């Protein structure tokens, strides 16, 4: 299952993409202490308290105290952020045991996931600042149990 789209912000802050319980958050630093920078993938059906999900190592307060984490190849992936007024092609893929974020055809972050993780039916895109989204594409297989319940 995957979702892809082109996106551009005037002022990027938070992008959340959820594919049926496998979730992605990308933080883009805007200078405020409570915000941060980086990518995190987790499994949960509940997206109501995103502020509690983001690890402390992605928070601005941590990054200010540990500036060396932003250096090196690993940091270019883990601490990726979107820049203002640029178009990006975002693709979030969920496979049976792995989830991955690609930005403009470059692997930015990937993480192992549980094959029987959180159960959710929804596919969501959440952003907290205005943006333009174009070329939205969802690719996946319809759950046969769900389909049979719908047509009865």
C-alpha positions as CSV (number, residue, x, y, z in Angstrom):
1,X,0.0,0.0,0.0
2,X,1.3,3.5,-0.8
3,X,0.3,7.1,-1.1
4,X,2.1,9.6,-3.2
5,X,1.5,13.3,-3.9
6,X,3.2,16.5,-4.8
7,X,3.2,19.2,-2.1
8,X,4.4,22.7,-1.4
9,X,4.1,24.9,1.7
10,X,4.6,28.6,2.3
11,X,5.6,27.7,5.8
12,X,6.0,23.9,6.4
13,X,5.5,22.7,10.0
14,X,4.0,19.2,10.3
15,X,3.0,16.6,7.8
16,X,1.3,13.5,9.0
17,X,0.3,10.6,6.7
18,X,-1.5,7.6,7.9
19,X,-2.0,4.4,6.0
20,X,-4.5,2.2,7.9
21,X,-2.7,2.5,11.3
22,X,0.9,2.9,10.0
23,X,1.8,6.6,10.5
24,X,4.4,9.0,9.4
25,X,5.2,12.5,10.8
26,X,7.7,15.0,9.3
27,X,8.5,18.0,11.4
28,X,10.0,21.1,9.8
29,X,11.7,23.6,12.2
30,X,10.2,27.0,12.3
31,X,12.3,28.2,15.2
32,X,9.7,27.7,18.0
33,X,10.9,25.8,21.0
34,X,8.0,23.3,21.1
35,X,8.6,22.3,17.5
36,X,11.4,20.3,15.9
37,X,12.8,18.6,12.8
38,X,12.8,15.1,11.5
39,X,10.9,12.0,10.5
40,X,9.2,9.4,12.7
41,X,7.2,6.3,11.8
42,X,4.9,4.5,14.3
43,X,1.9,2.2,14.4
44,X,-1.3,3.4,16.1
45,X,-5.0,3.8,15.3
46,X,-5.2,6.9,17.4
47,X,-4.0,10.2,15.9
48,X,-5.6,12.5,18.5
49,X,-2.4,13.5,20.5
50,X,0.3,13.8,17.9
51,X,2.3,16.0,20.3
52,X,2.8,13.0,22.6
53,X,4.0,10.7,19.7
54,X,6.9,12.6,18.5
55,X,10.2,11.4,20.2
56,X,12.2,14.0,22.2
57,X,15.2,13.5,19.9
58,X,13.2,15.3,17.2
59,X,12.3,18.3,19.4
60,X,13.8,21.7,19.0
61,X,14.9,21.7,22.6
62,X,16.9,18.5,22.1
63,X,18.4,19.7,18.8
64,X,19.5,23.0,20.3
65,X,21.3,21.1,23.1
66,X,22.8,18.4,20.8
67,X,23.7,20.2,17.5
68,X,26.1,17.3,16.4
69,X,23.1,15.0,15.7
70,X,22.4,17.1,12.6
71,X,25.7,16.1,11.1
72,X,26.5,13.0,9.0
73,X,24.7,10.8,6.5
74,X,22.3,9.3,9.0
75,X,21.2,12.8,10.1
76,X,20.3,13.7,6.6
77,X,17.6,11.1,6.7
78,X,16.5,11.1,10.3
79,X,16.4,14.9,10.5
80,X,15.0,15.7,7.1
81,X,12.7,18.6,6.8
82,X,10.6,20.4,4.1
83,X,11.7,23.8,3.0
84,X,9.3,26.6,2.1
85,X,8.2,27.3,-1.5
86,X,9.6,24.1,-3.0
87,X,7.6,21.3,-4.6
88,X,8.2,17.9,-3.3
89,X,7.1,14.5,-4.5
90,X,6.2,12.6,-1.3
91,X,5.7,8.8,-1.3
92,X,4.9,6.8,1.8
93,X,5.0,3.0,1.4
94,X,3.6,0.4,3.8
95,X,4.7,-3.1,3.2
96,X,4.1,-6.1,5.4
97,X,7.2,-5.6,7.7
98,X,8.5,-2.2,6.6
99,X,7.4,1.4,6.1
100,X,9.4,4.0,4.1
101,X,9.3,7.6,3.2
102,X,10.6,8.7,-0.2
103,X,10.9,12.4,-1.1
104,X,11.5,13.3,-4.8
105,X,12.4,9.6,-5.4
106,X,15.1,9.5,-2.6
107,X,14.7,7.2,0.3
108,X,14.6,9.6,3.3
109,X,13.6,7.2,6.2
110,X,12.5,3.6,6.7
111,X,11.6,1.6,9.7
112,X,10.6,-2.0,10.5
113,X,6.9,-2.4,11.5
114,X,4.8,-5.2,12.9
115,X,2.9,-7.2,10.3
116,X,-0.2,-7.2,12.5
117,X,0.2,-3.7,13.9
118,X,-2.5,-1.1,14.7
119,X,-5.8,-1.6,12.9
120,X,-7.4,1.4,11.3
121,X,-9.5,1.8,8.1
122,X,-8.6,5.4,7.4
123,X,-6.1,6.9,5.1
124,X,-5.3,10.4,6.2
125,X,-3.1,13.4,5.3
126,X,-2.8,16.0,8.1
127,X,-0.9,19.3,7.9
128,X,-1.1,22.2,10.3
129,X,-0.2,25.0,7.8
130,X,-1.8,25.7,4.4
131,X,-0.3,23.8,1.5
132,X,-0.9,22.8,-2.1
133,X,-1.3,19.1,-2.9
134,X,-1.4,17.8,-6.4
135,X,-1.1,14.4,-8.2
136,X,-2.6,12.5,-5.3
137,X,-2.3,8.7,-5.8
138,X,-3.3,5.8,-3.6
139,X,-2.1,2.3,-4.5
140,X,-3.0,-0.9,-2.7
141,X,-5.2,-3.9,-2.5
142,X,-8.7,-3.8,-1.1
143,X,-9.1,-6.0,2.0
144,X,-11.3,-9.0,0.7
145,X,-13.2,-9.3,4.1
146,X,-14.1,-5.6,4.0
147,X,-15.1,-5.8,0.3
148,X,-17.4,-8.8,0.9
149,X,-19.1,-7.1,3.9
150,X,-19.7,-4.0,1.7
151,X,-21.4,-5.8,-1.2
152,X,-23.8,-7.9,1.0
